[in-house]
Each structure stands twice: as C-alpha cells, then as structure tokens.
Amino acid sequence: MHVDRRLLHGVFSPLNHLQPFREMPPSLRFVKINFEGSLINSSAAGRFIIRDWTRKLIKTGGTSYGQVSILVAEARALRDAVKIAAQADYNKIDIEGDNLIVIYALRWKF
C-alpha cells in the first residue's frame, strides 16, 4: 500500500455538492482509491472510487453510516474500498483523501 505525501493536500468537495472526484493519476500498475466523508444534520456518509493506472473505473461505492463522526465515516469509506480492492487481488494501491488523521494513521501503520 502506498500513501504519497502529495495526497495530504485536500482535493475533494463535500458529498452534499455531489461533484466528481478530482484525483491525481495513480502510479504505474497501481490502483487508486479516493475516499471522503460527509456529515449533515448529525448523519454521516462516506464514498469512494477505485480506478486503475489507466484511469479506468473499477468500482465506486457510498454508504450512510448513521450518527457517527466524520472521522469514522471517512475511515469506514476507506476500509470498504480497501476490502473491495483486496478481494479483487489488487495489492498495489495509492490512497488519496483529505482527512489527515486517517492518512497519518495509514502512514504510521504501513
């Protein structure tokens, strides 16, 4: 798993604007996970998109997580995306998100 320093710069708009992800291209032979969360009226949701190095769409997903913090929503969105990538046997993954706590936790872990 690869977490690049350039990924620490927030590049997402909030979910409630429903704008497309604006991601940097993944590294050669990697898949790219973009994730984010949203909190509206104490109800949290998260979404993700997975693309390959040619920018081909592999999978998207989004889920309502109920009354949890934005940190939990973003971490769960990332967890869901990583599970899907792992089940598809992708083991070279770039990750991009705007939650520094989640990103730093990944950098510390890996």
Helices and strands as residue ranges (DSSP letters): G 5-8, G 15-17, E 31-40, E 43-52, E 57-66, H 70-87, E 93-96, H 100-109
